[in-house]
């Protein structure tokens, strides 16, 4: 597996900063085929980190395969630390991002859990486990077994983790955590491996997870819908985490007990998604806000209607709008409705601690995606809808799962977090978005309208492209979908270059130039390129009142 040049930090609720998780965290939403408007499986993922460079990872399996005895190095995805070598299989699958050529999708969020269960000797971290499993499995069920075998064989080097594992037919949540370290007398770990449970999401339902373990009790005799390690309960008893009967055992309560921060900064994101698609979710508002742990939200819900891919895209743009945690309404929005709070995630005033909300959409996203697997289209024509930077002010482009090269603008080799590249999608979107943060209530609307048009057009277009691809075979099909995916990403890059120029001209210096029509600014009629009208929108009333209360005696106009 290729070593990542920069790391994804997915720190969980266990890594607390004054009671609130550190900023790096990820979000997954899952829609089963029976719950989606087009009968496809949908899995969303935001890879959020202040140090992650957003690019599209690619592994091409060699046509001739690997010789017996070939070894592959394993590097910890978070840090790039070398963990050791493991045997390579003869014929791995090709992968692009978090999807392989058979439309298997695997994503994650870290929940941390009990710190004493870390294994410093493990050779398989959660990130490597994902990407190696994508090379070795074709279905979700197969992936669950491969992941468990990798961790048990080589030792698990990460914290507690929730995984979304899906294929065209099924979607699962798997939660796993290590067993800690106990010397075996030979320099190894006598507790090597993981305890885990995986639950199949019933078809017709949606689920999600966001840095907090969510699987509570589970059926012990339903292998069609629930799989688990044989020691998942006995190990909890051995460690003193649980004393009751097997039937009442709860994975999350034993291995990752929830506190205020786990609910407010993590479960609240899942609740906000459920609230968008299902009825009755306001009954769990107190749970999402961290005020009532007993009012536990269900692991999955049935949507009030089938959920479209675009609705999943837009759920990733959520800032708790319309809820008590709406980030655009309080003074922290800064007078221009900015739904972000710069880190740290808590602050203290006069001995009282307060939170900065952690919504699904966040400024520190490296990349985000929605994997779409379709039985009707075929395993090799699944689509990785891929984007970089903040989901609320960026958009997704379709990447077919069987492509054999990535667009240059999304390449791992094109720029880094410490090296600006003018041809990098990540840096271009960050340029535009960081400018929009200055006057968010005005500027973000322009970006969102553009993103909506792009995504709606692309969703219609890929139906035609997929139909055309199905008429092709072998190399011809791969070349066709690769050419389309690469060209489409380049079109998005060029569109955002135009948006970069347009936004600067329209909003320079806090002003707003009036347009005669979208994209065309009004001139004063003298032919000198001078604007006819410039608006000065100022700040919202809440901000004005706060400034007056803070410094009114100095700023007051007097006769």
N, C-alpha and C positions, 0 to 999 in steps of 0.2 A: 504494500500500500504506500502511496506517495506521502511523504512527510508534508504537513501543512506548514507554510511559511509563517503564518501567524495563527494565534489560538482563538478558540471560542471559549469564553468564560461563561459557564452557565451555573452561576453560584445560586444556592438554594436558600430556603428559609432557615437552614441550619447555620448559614453564615450571616449572623445578625449584626446589624449596625444600629445600636441603640433601639433594639426591639423590632426593627424592620429589615427585611432581606436586603442585601447589597443589590446594586442596580442591575447587575447582569442577570437575566432570567429569560426564559423562553415560554411561548404559548402555543398549544396545539388544540385545534378543533377538528372533530371527526364526524363525517356524515356517511351513513351506510347507504348502499345502493337503493334500498327501499324508501329512504328518506329524502333522496335527492331528486330534483325535477327531471333529470335526464337519465336516471337509473345508473349513475356512476358512483364510485367510491371517491370521497373527497377527504383529504387530510391537509390541514394548514399547519404552518410552522413559521415562527419568527425566531431567528438566531440573533439574540440580543446581547450585545457586549460593547463596552467602550473601547475595546482593543481589536475587535474582529474586522478584518477587511472583507467586504462583501464581494464574492466572486463565485463562479460556477465550477465546482469540482468535477473532474472527469477521469474515469478509469476505463481504458480500452483493453479488453481481454485479447491476448494474442491468438490469432487464428489457429496456430499449431499447438497451443497449450503450453504448459510448463513441464519440464523434465522431472522425473522422480528425484526427490532429494532437494528440490529447489526450496529455499527458505525466503520468507518475507519479513522485513523488519517492522516492528510495531512501535509507533511513536504516540505518546499521549497527546490527544487532540487539544486539550486545554493549553499545554505548555510546550509542546514539541519535544518533551523529554523522551529519550530512547528507553523503551521498556524491555526489549529483547526480540528474538526471532521466533517465528513459528513456521511450521511447514506450509508451503503453498499447495493448493489443490491443482489438479491437472488442468481443469477447464472451468475457470471462474466465469461469472457473468460480467458483462460490461455495465457500468453505472454512470449516471449523470446526476450530480447533486445527491439528494436523498431518495433516489428512485433507480431501479435497475431496468434492464432491457425487457423484463417480463412484467413490468408495471407493479412490482413490489415496492411499497413505500414504507420507510422507517424514519420516524422523527422522535424527538425527545424533549422532556423537561426534567431538570434536576430538582429533587425534593430534599436531598441531604439526609435527613433522618438521624439516627443515633450515631454520634461521632465515634464511639468505641468500636463500631463495626467496619471501620476503614482497614484496608489491607495494604501496607506499604510495599509488600513484595509482589503484588499482582502485576501481570504482564498484559492485561486486557482492560483498557479504560473504556468508558461508555461510547466515546466517539469512534474509536477503532472498532469496537464491537458492532456498531451500526454499519460502517462501511465495509467491513469484512463480511458481515452477514449478507449484505446486498450482493456481494460477489458469490455467495455460496448457497443461496436459497432462491426458490422460485415462487413460493406461496407464503402467506402469513403464518400458517401453522408450522410449516417447515422452518421459517425464520425464528420462531419462538424456541424451538428445540436447538437450532444452531447457536443462538445467543446464549442459552443456558449451558450448552456444551463448551463453548469458548471460555466462558467465565469459570466453569468448574475445572476445566483442563489446565488453564494457564493462570488462574487467579484473577480477581477483579480489583482494579486499581482506582475505582471511583466511588463517589457517594451514592446514596439512594437515588434511583432513577425511575421515571415513568416513560414508557415507550409507546408510541402509536405505531401499530404494525398492520398494514392493510394491503389487500390485493383487489382485483376486480370483483371478487365475490364476498369477501369478509373483511371486517375491521375489528381489531383487538386492542385492548390496553394491557400492557405487561408492566408490572412493577417489581423491581428487584433491588436488593441491598446486599452488601458483603456480610461476611461472618466475623470480621475482626481478624486479629492475628494471635496465633498460639504456636510457639516454636515446636517443630516436630523432631528436634534433635539432629537434623541433617541440614540445617540452614534454610529449611522451607517452612511453610505454614500448614499446620495440621487442620486448619479450618478453611482451607482454600475453597473459593467458589461463592455462590450466592444462594440466598433464599428468595423465592419469587412466586408470584401468582399472575396468571393471565386470564382475562375475561373477554369473551366475544361479545361485542355490542349487538344486541338484537337488531335484526334487519328492520328498517323503518324508524330507527331511533338515531339520535345524535349524542355525542359525548365530547369530552374535552378534559384537558389537564393543564395546569400552569404552576409548576414548581411546588406542588403539595401532593403527597400521596393521597389517592382518592378511593382505592379499593378497600372496602371494609370487610364485612362478612362475605363468604362465597360458598357455592355448592361444592361439596366434597365428592360427589358421585355423578358428575355430569361432564365427562371428558369431551363431549361434543361442543360444549360452551365454556368450560373452565378447565384450565391446566395449571399445575402448581408443582413446586418441588416437594419431594416426599418429607422433607424435614422442616417445612415452613412453619408448622405449629410447634413441633417438638423442640426446635431450636429456640423459639421464643420462650418456651417454658424453661429450658436450660439456662437462658440468660436472665430469667426473672421478669420478663416482660408480660407474661400472661399465665393465669392459673386456672381459667375456667374450662368448660367442655369444648371439644373440637368444633362443634356446630356453631358456637357463638364467637369463634375466633375472628378478630378483625385485623387485617394486615396493617392498615394505616394507623390504627390505635396502638398496635404493638411496636411497630418499627419507625413511625414518624408521627407521634402525637401532635395534634394541631394546637397552636396558640393564636393569639390575636393577629400576629404578623402573617401566619400561614393563611388565615382567612382573608384579611384585609388586602394584602399585597398579592395573593395567589388565587385563592378560590373565587375572589370577587371577579376576576377576569372570565372565569368559566361561567359564573352566574350571569354576567352581562351578555355573554353569547347566548346562553339558554333563554334569557329574557327576550332577546331579539326574535327567536324562532318558536318559542313555546308559550302557551298560556299558563297563568298562575304562578309565575316565578317571583313576583313581588312578595310572595309569602316568605321568601328566603332572604329578604333584604337585610334583616338583622344578622343573619349568618354571614352574608357577604361582607358586611361592615365590621365583623369581628366581635359583635355584641352578644351573640347567642350560639355558642358551639353546639348546643344540644339540638338545634333546629337544622340538622345536617341536610345538605342538598343531595339529591340523588346522583348516582354515577352516570346515568343517562336519562334523557327525556324524549318523549315523542313530540315532534314539531307539530304545530297547528296546521301546517301545510308543507308540501314538499319544498325543500330548500334548493335554490339555484346555485350554480357555481359563483355567480356574481354576488349573491348574498354572503357567501363564505368569504370572498375577497373583501367585501365591505366590513364584515365582522372583524377582520384584522385591523381595521382603521378606528376601532372604538376607543373613546375617551370617557366612558361612563355617561355619555350624553343622555339627559332625561332622567337621571337617577340622583339620589342625594350626594353622590360622589362626583357629579359632573365637574370636570376640571376647567370648563370655560367660564364658570359663573362666579367664582370667588375672587378676592383681591389678588390672589396669586397668579391670576391670568394676566396681570400687568397692564390693564387698560386697553388691550387689544385682543382679548379672548384667547390667549395662548394656553393650550391644554397640556403644557409640560411644566415640570418642576425640575430645575437643575439639582443634581445630587449634592449632598447625601439625601437619603430618603426619610430623614426625620430631623426635627430641630426642637430646641428647647427655649422657652421664654418664661422667665420668672419661676423656674423650677417645674414647669409643666411641659410635658413632651407632646409633640404634635407630629402628624405624618404628612409626607408628600405622597399623593396617590401614585400607584403604579398601574397604569392602564395597559390594555393590549398593545395599542400603537405607542411607540416610544422613540425618542430621538436617537437612541444608541443601537438601533437595529443594524446588523451587518448585512444580512440578506433575509428575505422572507419568501414563502412559496405556498402554493396549493397544489398538491399532487392529485391528479385525476386519473383513475384507473377504470377502464371500460371493457366489460366482457363483449359487448356488441362490436366495438371497434377492433378488438384484438389486443393481446398482451403487449405486443411491440409498438402499439400506437397510443399508449398512455401519454399523458401530457404533464410535464412539470411546469406549471405557471410560476415564473421566477421573477423576483424583483430585488432591488437593493435599497438600503437606507429605510427611513421611516415610512411605514406602510400608508400612513394617512396622506402623505404628499408625494408618493411615488406610484408606480403602477407595474403590473405584471405583464410579462411577455411569454408566449407559448414556446416551450422547448419539448420536442418529442423525446420519449425515453430511449429511443434506439438510435439517436444521432451518434456520429463517430468523431465529431469535433465541436468545440464550443465557439461562440462568437468572440472575436478579439476583444470587444468592449467588456466582456465578462470573464476574461481569462485570468487565471491565477498569476500568470507571469506579467500582467499589465498593471503595474503600480503596486503599492502596498500601503499600509496604514501610516508609514513614515516616508512615503515617496509618492508625490502627486503625479498623476498621468493625465494629460488632456484628452486621451482616448479611452479613459476608464469610465464605465457607467457609474460605478460607485462614487467617484469623485464628482462627476457631473451632477448627479442627483443631490449630493451633499451641498454643492455650491448653491443650487436653486433653493433647496429646503431651508438651509441656514439663513438665507436672505428672507424667506417667507416667515421665519420665526419672529422677525422684527415687527411685522404688521399682520399677524396671523389671521385676524378676523376678515381681512380684505384679500390678502394674497393667497391664502390656502384655498379659497373658493375657486380661483382661476385654475390652480393645479388640479383640484378635484374634478372640475368639469372636463378638463383635458384627459385625465385618467379614466373617467367614466366613458367618454367617447372611445378612447383607445381600447379599453377592455371589452366593451359591448361589441365593437366592430370585430375584435379578434375572436371573441366567442362565436360569432356568426361565421367568420372566415374559416376557423379550424374545422367546422363541420364539413365544409366543402373540401378542404385540404385532406382531411381524413378519408373522405369518400374516394378521392382521387388516389390516395396512397394505397387503399385496399385493392385497387386494380393492378397494383404493381407487386413484384416479388423480389426477394433476395436483395442483391446489391443495388438494384434499381430503386427499390423502396427506401433503403437506407439513405442513398444519395438524395432522393427527393425530399424526405423529411428533414434531413440535415441542412440542405440548401434553404428550405423554407424557414427553419428555426433560426439559422444564422442571419438570413436577410431580414427577418422580422425584428430581431433584436437590434440590428443596425438601424432600422427605420425608427425604432423607439429612441435610440441614442440621438439620432438627428432631430427628431421631434423635440426632445428635451433641450437640445442646443438652441433651437428656436425659442423655446420657452424661457431659457436663460436670458436671451437678449430681450425678449418681450417684457419679462418681469422687471428687468433693470430699467428699461425705458419708461415703463408705466409707473413704477413706484419709487423712483430715485428720490432720496432725501425726505422720505416720509410724505411726499405728495402723491396725488393720483391724477394722471392725465386722463381727460375725457375722450372716449372713443366715439366715432360716428357709426361704426359697426365693429364687431369683434375683431381685434387685431389691427384696426386702422384708427390712428389718432387724429383728432380734429386739429386742423391748422387755423391760424388767424386770418388766412386769405391773402397774405402778402407774398407768398411764395418763398419764404425764408426759413421754413422748417421751424417756426415758432408756434407753440401750442396755443390754441384758441381759448382753452379753459383748463385750469388746474384747480383741483379740489384739495382742501385741507381737512381731512376727517377727524383729526385730533384723537381724543381718548374717550372711553365710555364713561357713563355717569358715575358708576361705582368708584372708578379710579379718581375722577375729579373730586368727589366727596372725600375720599381718603386723603388726597393731597391737601384739600382745604382744612381738614381736621388736623393734619400733621403740621402744616406750615402756613395756615390761613392768615395769621396776623402779619406775617411778612409779605405775603403775596396779595393781600386785599387791596382793591382799587379804592382810593379815597378822593374826595373832592378837595 
